[in-house]
Amino acid sequence: MTVKNQQPEIPQVSGDWTDRDTTDPVSVAATDRKPNRWAVLAVVGVAQLMVVLDATIVTIAIPSAQKALGFSTNSRQWIVTAYALSFGSLLLLGGKLTDLFGRKWTLIAGLVGFSVASAIGGLAQSFGVLVAARAFQGAFGALLAPSALGLLTVTFEGSPDRPTAFGIFGAIAGGGASLGLILGGALTQALSWRWCLYVNLVIAVPTTLVALRLLVNHRAPEREPIDIPGVLTSALGLFALVYGFSNAETHGWGATATIVALIASPVLLTAFVLIERRAKHPLLPLHIIWDRARGGAYTTITLAGAGILALFLFLTYFLQQQLGLSPLTTGLAFLPLTGVLIVTSTTVQTRVIQHTGVKPVVLIGTALGAIAMFLFTRLTPGSTYASDVLPGMLVFGIAIGCIFAPAFSSATLGVEGSEAGVASAMVNTSQQVGGSIGTSLLSTIFASAAASYAISHVHTADLANAAAVHGYTTAFWWGVGIFVLAFLLAMVILPGRCPARVPGVRAALARHAIGNCHHLEAADGAPNGLGATKGAGGR
């Protein structure tokens, strides 16, 4: 397959901290300044951490917020759902905007908007204002997340440091959720639940100031018109999907709103695919997801996202309600998982993948995920943290470390620079939608199993506790199934390693990064994709 020989896209960093905005890569190259890639990694890592933190940091604060604002137990799930709905449904649009207007300014707009929404939420004196602030957080997060990953993708493009960078970024994406539990517990216990929102100001303001001086904005030479039909069908389809599962958690699968949403979602998403096939300037070029390496990565991230958020939710309940731990102690209980995840993520990305390729590592990760979930199915009302919870946490940390960093790298490697934003948005969409569906589905299963157990057993003083644990273990059995499914789909979709051949220098870097055949087919000098071509995996 022939690839045009063009100038590679210049990383989006200025060595002298001056600010430029350009559409001409050659003019930037002429300045001959060394990029500060690691400074960019620090900025985008902090931005990604802020997005991931907010998926869990508010969870521990909800009981305190409920007491302060006086909203009902049935309503409290909207504090989480409002964020998930806006974030998940607007990610593809956010990714497209980063490609059209440049990742520097969309990152900064996301940081500013996210911090303002956080301040409004922290100051909220009513439930409605708090939910609205969470929705705006999600909307600006949908702009922030693809900007961060898109910047990382183009900054380390063609660099031998790419595996290390994505190992660190993957550790942030996987471990940020557990860090959110720790930080949420500490802030709620030491200060107030409002500081779980105010903390974003502490993170966003200095990050914005550094980004203004550090980053260079590269935007498309010609701004394509936004695919409005694609935007509407994708946003409404994803909104209906997340809303349908969230509504089923509180109102049941037979509720009219649940049925309408879950029927409308596949119809709208099917219409989106048909529109994208014919659109002159599609919101999501379909060759991005048809590539086997990227498509397999998106699939794996979706299912792993479903497992990880559900695990954090149920273990948080178990540690607080069954073991009686405080919010802060509960957060600290997740530290071993986070530590193992970080070490595993950076190790497999820098030392293992270049020898094995992505597929074996992801398969090991999904298999370990199933084993960890199985260990949690053995929890009982008499279980202890050290003997019954900690072993599963350690195995799960290794599992997520083996999945996230390789999958994040594969999901964005090989895309054109002008499409890095939307490819990055697909990563976040997969993780967010998977997490929302997994949490809602397994929460519904938990509630049903706990209720059935309570009805079928003799009422005793410990019945409620036993019923809850039975609900957790039932949900964890379904978690085993989720990771088994992830293992099977990864085995079928992800490409294996290719036969030995002599690639070009840039293609060799791609092989070093993800170890699969679809990035070995172009000569040196291929633009923006390390030798990958559109539709490489779709043959």
Rosetta blueprint (number, residue, H / E / L):
1 M L
2 T L
3 V L
4 K L
5 N L
6 Q L
7 Q L
8 P L
9 E L
10 I L
11 P L
12 Q L
13 V E
14 S L
15 G L
16 D L
17 W L
18 T L
19 D L
20 R L
21 D E
22 T E
23 T L
24 D L
25 P H
26 V H
27 S H
28 V H
29 A H
30 A L
31 T L
32 D L
33 R L
34 K L
35 P L
36 N L
37 R H
38 W H
39 A H
40 V H
41 L H
42 A H
43 V H
44 V H
45 G H
46 V H
47 A H
48 Q H
49 L H
50 M H
51 V H
52 V H
53 L H
54 D H
55 A H
56 T H
57 I H
58 V H
59 T H
60 I H
61 A H
62 I H
63 P H
64 S H
65 A H
66 Q H
67 K H
68 A H
69 L H
70 G L
71 F L
72 S L
73 T L
74 N L
75 S L
76 R L
77 Q H
78 W H
79 I H
80 V H
81 T H
82 A H
83 Y H
84 A H
85 L H
86 S H
87 F H
88 G H
89 S H
90 L H
91 L H
92 L H
93 L H
94 G H
95 G H
96 K H
97 L H
98 T H
99 D H
100 L H
101 F H
102 G L
103 R H
104 K H
105 W H
106 T H
107 L H
108 I H
109 A H
110 G H
111 L H
112 V H
113 G H
114 F H
115 S H
116 V H
117 A H
118 S H
119 A H
120 I H
121 G H
122 G H
123 L H
124 A L
125 Q L
126 S L
127 F H
128 G H
129 V H
130 L H
131 V H
132 A H
133 A H
134 R H
135 A H
136 F H
137 Q H
138 G H
139 A H
140 F H
141 G H
142 A H
143 L H
144 L H
145 A H
146 P H
147 S H
148 A H
149 L H
150 G H
151 L H
152 L H
153 T H
154 V H
155 T H
156 F L
157 E L
158 G L
159 S L
160 P L
161 D L
162 R H
163 P H
164 T H
165 A H
166 F H
167 G H
168 I H
169 F H
170 G H
171 A H
172 I H
173 A H
174 G H
175 G H
176 G H
177 A H
178 S H
179 L H
180 G H
181 L H
182 I H
183 L H
184 G H
185 G H
186 A H
187 L H
188 T H
189 Q H
190 A H
191 L L
192 S L
193 W L
194 R L
195 W H
196 C H
197 L H
198 Y H
199 V H
200 N H
201 L H
202 V H
203 I H
204 A H
205 V H
206 P H
207 T H
208 T H
209 L H
210 V H
211 A H
212 L H
213 R H
214 L H
215 L E
216 V L
217 N E
218 H E
219 R L
220 A L
221 P L
222 E L
223 R L
224 E L
225 P L
226 I L
227 D L
228 I H
229 P H
230 G H
231 V H
232 L H
233 T H
234 S H
235 A H
236 L H
237 G H
238 L H
239 F H
240 A H
241 L H
242 V H
243 Y H
244 G H
245 F H
246 S H
247 N H
248 A H
249 E H
250 T H
251 H H
252 G L
253 W L
254 G L
255 A L
256 T H
257 A H
258 T H
259 I H
260 V H
261 A H
262 L H
263 I H
264 A H
265 S H
266 P H
267 V H
268 L H
269 L H
270 T H
271 A H
272 F H
273 V H
274 L H
275 I H
276 E H
277 R H
278 R H
279 A L
280 K L
281 H L
282 P L
283 L L
284 L L
285 P L
286 L L
287 H H
288 I H
289 I H
290 W H
291 D L
292 R H
293 A H
294 R H
295 G H
296 G H
297 A H
298 Y H
299 T H
300 T H
301 I H
302 T H
303 L H
304 A H
305 G H
306 A H
307 G H
308 I H
309 L H
310 A H
311 L H
312 F H
313 L H
314 F H
315 L H
316 T H
317 Y H
318 F H
319 L H
320 Q H
321 Q H
322 Q H
323 L L
324 G L
325 L L
326 S L
327 P H
328 L H
329 T H
330 T H
331 G H
332 L H
333 A H
334 F L
335 L H
336 P H
337 L H
338 T H
339 G H
340 V H
341 L H
342 I H
343 V H
344 T H
345 S H
346 T H
347 T H
348 V H
349 Q H
350 T H
351 R H
352 V H
353 I H
354 Q H
355 H H
356 T H
357 G L
358 V H
359 K H
360 P H
361 V H
362 V H
363 L H
364 I H
365 G H
366 T H
367 A H
368 L H
369 G H
370 A H
371 I H
372 A H
373 M H
374 F H
375 L H
376 F H
377 T L
378 R L
379 L L
380 T L
381 P L
382 G L
383 S L
384 T L
385 Y H
386 A H
387 S H
388 D H
389 V H
390 L H
391 P H
392 G H
393 M H
394 L H
395 V H
396 F H
397 G H
398 I H
399 A H
400 I H
401 G H
402 C H
403 I H
404 F H
405 A H
406 P H
407 A H
408 F H
409 S H
410 S H
411 A H
412 T H
413 L L
414 G L
415 V L
416 E L
417 G H
418 S H
419 E H
420 A H
421 G H
422 V H
423 A H
424 S H
425 A H
426 M H
427 V H
428 N H
429 T H
430 S H
431 Q H
432 Q H
433 V H
434 G H
435 G H
436 S H
437 I H
438 G H
439 T H
440 S H
441 L H
442 L H
443 S H
444 T H
445 I H
446 F H
447 A H
448 S H
449 A H
450 A H
451 A H
452 S H
453 Y H
454 A H
455 I H
456 S H
457 H L
458 V L
459 H L
460 T L
461 A L
462 D L
463 L H
464 A H
465 N H
466 A H
467 A H
468 A H
469 V H
470 H H
471 G H
472 Y H
473 T H
474 T H
475 A H
476 F H
477 W H
478 W H
479 G H
480 V H
481 G H
482 I H
483 F H
484 V H
485 L H
486 A H
487 F H
488 L H
489 L H
490 A H
491 M H
492 V H
493 I H
494 L L
495 P L
496 G L
497 R L
498 C L
499 P L
500 A L
501 R L
502 V L
503 P L
504 G L
505 V H
506 R H
507 A H
508 A H
509 L H
510 A H
511 R H
512 H H
513 A H
514 I H
515 G L
516 N L
517 C H
518 H H
519 H H
520 L L
521 E L
522 A L
523 A L
524 D L
525 G L
526 A L
527 P L
528 N L
529 G L
530 L L
531 G L
532 A L
533 T L
534 K L
535 G L
536 A H
537 G H
538 G H
539 R L
